[in-house]
Amino acid sequence: MRQSEVSEIIRGRQVIGYRVLVKIADGLGIPREWMNLGPAATASVYPGGRDTASGPEAEVDEDVYRRALFDLALVAVANRPLVRARKVVTLPVPAPVPAPSRILQLHVVKVREFRQMLTDASRAYGSDPEMSSATAAWAHGLLKSPGAEPVRQALMAAVAELDIQAGWAAFDGGLYGRGMRHYTQALELATQAGDAYCQTCVLCYAGLATVERGQPNEGL
């Protein structure tokens, strides 16, 4: 960090940037988890153990997954079909990844950066409602985990912004109902977080979409 920036922080300048806070924590030897910045170096915010599964997934042993991968590796290396003496393994779809045991500022940063990446991608290549909705669903799953109240407030605002992006992507793709669903979720989260600016953005985008849908009075 620049000496001038360090001097300003020492004199009391408030630090809110995630990467700056990480530099301070690492530089002073403070564990990141103490500042709600991320998990310990040897820990994870995701619960350990085997994947939780039900149905066919629960009957598949870890060795089966390894065997299937090794079989395909032999095919790739030998560059010819593999003669199998055993039955071909059909792997089931894995169960959903469990939610993190605790939300941290790291998750807030991830949600905001994913939103920005989706926005940039939509400007360059066009909107992708499927990807935007899937990312928003992942972000909503984070809200199910506990965390410090300031972090939860920041995460709700970040997820609301992601819902706005997903709402616009859906409307841009001709999916008005899906877009309004995302806008409704965004408005609810922005209200809970007390983010008036985000509330205003939601209403503006939803209003514009409704006007273009042919309902000017409701849009207004």
Protein Blocks (a to p, Z undefined) as FASTA:
>chain_A
ZZklmmmmmnopacfbfklmmmmmmmnopafklnonaccfkbcfbdedjdddehjllmpc
fklmmmmmmmmmmmmmnopacddfbdcddddddddddddfbdcfklmmmmmmmmmmmmmm
mmmnopafklmmmmmmmmmmmmmpgcdfklmmmmmmmmmmmmmmmmmmmmmnopaklmmm
mmmmmmmmmmmnopaklmmmmmmmmmmmmmmnopaklmZZ
